[in-house]
Amino acid sequence: MKLTRRNFIAAVVGGIAGIQATPLPWKITDDVAIWTQNWPWVPVPPTGEFTEVSSVCNLCPGGCGIAVKKVDERAVKIEGRTDYPVNPGGICPVGMGGLQLLYDESLRFTGPMKRAGLRGAGEFTEISWGEAFDILAGRISNLRKKGTPEAIAAVDGNPEGTTVSVLIKRLMKAMGSPNYVRPLSITDTYRMGNLLMQGTLAPMAYDLENSDYVLSFGCGLLEGWGAPGRVMNAWGMWHDGNPAKRKTRIVQVESRASNTASKADMWVAPKPGTDGALALGLAHVIIKSGQYDSRFVADHSSGFDDWRSLEGTNHIGFKTLVLEKYSPEQVAKITGVNPKTIVSLAKGFANAKAPVAIYGKGKDSLNGSLYEFMAVQSLNALKGSINRSGGVLLPDPIPLSNLPPLEVDAIASEGLKRPRLDQAGTMRYPFTDSLINNFTDAINRNPKSPVDTLLVFSANPFFTLPDGGGFKNALEKVPFIVSFSPYRDETANMADLILPDCTYLEKIDDIVWPTGLQYPLYGLSKPVVEPLYNTRNTGDVVIELSRAIGESVGSGFPWENFEEALQARAKGLFDAGGGLVSYDPDAPAWQRQKAGNGPKPGYKSFDEMWEGIQSGGMWYRPVSSPKSWQGLFNTPSGKFEFCSKLIAQAIEHYSNKISKKAALKNMGLAAIDDEACMAHYQAPKAGADRSVYPLLMLPYEMINLASGWIPSPPFLYKTIFENQLLKDKSFAAINPKTAAKYHLEEGELVVVKSPAGEVEVRINLFEGAMPGIVYLPLGFGHTAYDEFLKGKGVNPNNIVQAGQDPISGYPVWWNTPVKLVKV
Amino acid sequence: MKKGNDHGKNKYGMVIDIDKCTGCGTCMVACAAENNVSVRADQSDKERTITWMNLYKISNGKEFPHTEVSYFPRPCMHCDHHPPCVSVCVSTATKLDFNTGIVSQIYTRCIGCRYCQAACPYGARYFNWWDVFPQDKGMDRYLTPEVSPRMRGVVEKCTFCHHRRMRAKTLAYAEDRREIEEGEYVTACTEACPAQAITFGDLNNPEHEVSKLIKHPFTFRLLERIGTEPKVYYHSTRDWIRKLGDNFLPGEYTPVVNQTWAEEEWSTKPGRDEF
């Protein structure tokens, strides 16, 4: 056949039509799909028996209940528990991604190690536990023999009151060193404020669920403050049903349109660090309009009205102070908030039935300011929202037993007499029990580090301290560093010896009173899987280490293992009686039960109770009726103190030693006399030439990024927006107006310079940022861990220039002057 | 071919309450953990990062201090009417199941042409540019056998956790039941949401909470007017959020005011916009 045009077309068209009629193309498509998918390395997860283990999440002090799904020995999914009082069903994204922290091998230490490379390089060689104990115990014994046990120091990031922290403190004492410090958190501010105004070192118990007006001064309610599972559950509850009939209003006081600020019913944006002044402005309006709870103020408070002392001197009270200095106009000047807003805010608070003012700074992992706390707590007192449903409750502390008294030997008692490096508890910082910023300075100031051996527990101060990189420099000077971290974090990479802890899913550990919870709760996590590697629970390691050191140190630790020590403390829970070890979701722990109507504990002996705690992971007492006022406040006046007598005494005591002027200056006080004992606003020192550094840098936290010592599970980086992190650059959020002033555009590279250092970031134009402020996200900028976390963005802590908060001495990390320089 | 799935037995859908949503991202992490979703070192390239459930950040665009941000959590919409992805798939790798309303994805049929990805108006589909999971890091130890890991070169997306439906059905059968109750089958994101912002259930069952919620005047869907009938609904009392659910021309959007719903009187007053 001749090839003509017609024939050619007929053949092609016929061919195409013919192929359509055959199954060939479909078969080939299908086969291609299958062939190209038969990669031998595509994992086929082995199946097996499906089980579920209930435990408690220990990644933050929130302590949410978790249910871990397992397939044979593998944990495959973490879910929130519905049978746990803290978080009825939900957990936060960090907890949700927890399995990656367990199984990502390159994040973890697989056994005890000693340093092989340079400090910070992260090169280690594996050693045995025996060798690790020999090295450390030998070094400690040497220091003790030399009579310098105080050269041993510990940084302990375990929350205050947990059994492992009690044991670490005990070990330090037994060895003879006073230098036990902890990274600060908001709970430290709460405890101090509580001591000064209410007379107890108790945690704050905010009855959020029963409140009808939550006025949050800076608490990142949706950024991870408190127990995130609890707060977000409350958030859902507050927004349930008909919006016109909603019971609870939420007001957020914060300078940035965070999630909490945006989602709240009202957002008020004062300048950073002026929250206290705003609270006092509200107090002014409430007092002036006479809308305060005169019964509470008269019966249960002191220092409200002016008074005359026995010696005949006149003193001003809170009322006079507030009326004189904090009118809406005066406060508007300090805070930048419109006077009308201040008045309407005060009215909203005053008219609510069960209002509560809560204080915080983002998540709970950084400290706050003492006077700001006092200002906010004064608001609660004005409205009588103390010891009242929906306000601030004053539950008894958790009745854990004290461990038997410790007998220290001569070396230790000599060592304990030496002054603490951080000066906490001295006349200068009379109410502070630990000041890590001063500890860092003490090392950096001395030509030779006063610390010889530094033990780091559950902390990554290299990364998390807002100190402009101070701790990093201190680490370089310390001769010997021991890390107990399960993770290859920045601080551990500087260590000479690693005694790795198990991760929270591999060990037994306790949680003592999640931050902000309104009822006492003792949580117990348990091993969900057997330890994957050659790691040991730090609780056990501390006990073993004490034995390895021997002498009187070892005899202070009579327990076989950590669990025995846990039980020894839990004895008190049984003796106190009335605690529940199981939870019925139909009777929420925050709901006030009528006397005798609530659920009953079902155990009869300690062993039964302990079994219950182990299987359920909890011991708690549901919210009870308001307590008797008799003896409720343990202050010198026996009442709630607007004007703290303890502060007055401390100032006087110190003034007797040195001049009054010097005492006030050393304590960081600008105010004098009565004002210094009450909530007041004091402008922080600029600390730098503001014409050179015209802007302020404020670090901010996100719930979907871990900024503490726990690494972020890699899953979390899916939730980060591309205007927060792009490749290796994180973003500074600034107001478009500020950007226009410096001719900066979205995505542009800039250097943020402070007197303490500089970081390079991209610009994100954000309308919700306060003009004049540069917001940098916390949690990026790791130089350790693996490729998921390392080298992504910058850590704003490295450029923080922190002043000291008056009286407490805590770092004022929210006031760093910066400038922006185009790259 | 049937036109819709009205005659099917179940029609699963969800309602997401934007006022309750805190933007925390737990739904995203829960989804990734539940469904063996790949994780890569750089996940800031959002076009190549796999997030079956994704958060879209929105803002009211007002100046400081009147700015508000919010989020649209976005799973696959499981469009009920000619899902655009189904229409274009050349290898029948994705289809709308008329008995459940779930738009499925059959990985072994997918030839990786990404036509569906281009067709999806919601950006809910993701292509596997790389092999699954980082190798040699021990992270394959948390993979669940209930969901097969995907291979390089195929498209994947949210399945409404249909393996959880299979699990619920198996349990029901073991108890000699043929039907599953409300709440026995919910997606991982629904279960994980710490603020209980997500409600999941059968839209065909008038008893289910979802079928009540979708009648509410504050309830809306994303890009409703392109007619794909998504089975994921949103709910917000805030006008500016509802307005961002679709591309309205100036004057085209009518705010919801004083509408009644069931026996309860609902109104935007004193809703958030006027507070």
Interface residues (C-beta under 8 A of the other chain):
Chain A: T29 D30 V32 A33 I34 T36 Q37 W39 W41 V42 P43 V44 P45 P46 T47 G48 K69 V71 R74 A75 V76 K77 I78 E79 G80 N87 G89 G90 I91 C92 P93 M96 G97 L99 Q100 L102 Y103 D104 E105 S106 L222 P228 G229 M232 N233 W235 G236 M237 H239 D240 N242 P243 A244 R249 A257 N259 S262 K263 D265 M266 W267 V268 A269 L532 I703 N704 P713 P714 F715 L716 Y717 K718 T719 I720 F721 E722 L725 L726 K727 N735 K737 F766 E767 G768 A769 M770 P771 D786 E787 F788 K792
Chain B: D17 D19 K20 T22 G23 C24 G25 T26 M28 V29 A30 A32 A33 E34 N36 V39 A41 D42 Q43 S44 D45 K46 T49 I50 T51 L55 K57 S59 G61 K62 E63 F64 P65 T67 E68 V69 S70 V90 S91 A93 Y107 T108 R109 C110 I111 G112 D131 V132 F133 Q135 K137 G138 M139 D140 R141 Y142 L143 T144 P145 S148 P149 R150 M151 R152 G153 V154 E191 A192 C193 P194 A195 Q196 A197 T237 E264 E265 W266 S267 T268 K269 P270 G271 R272 F275
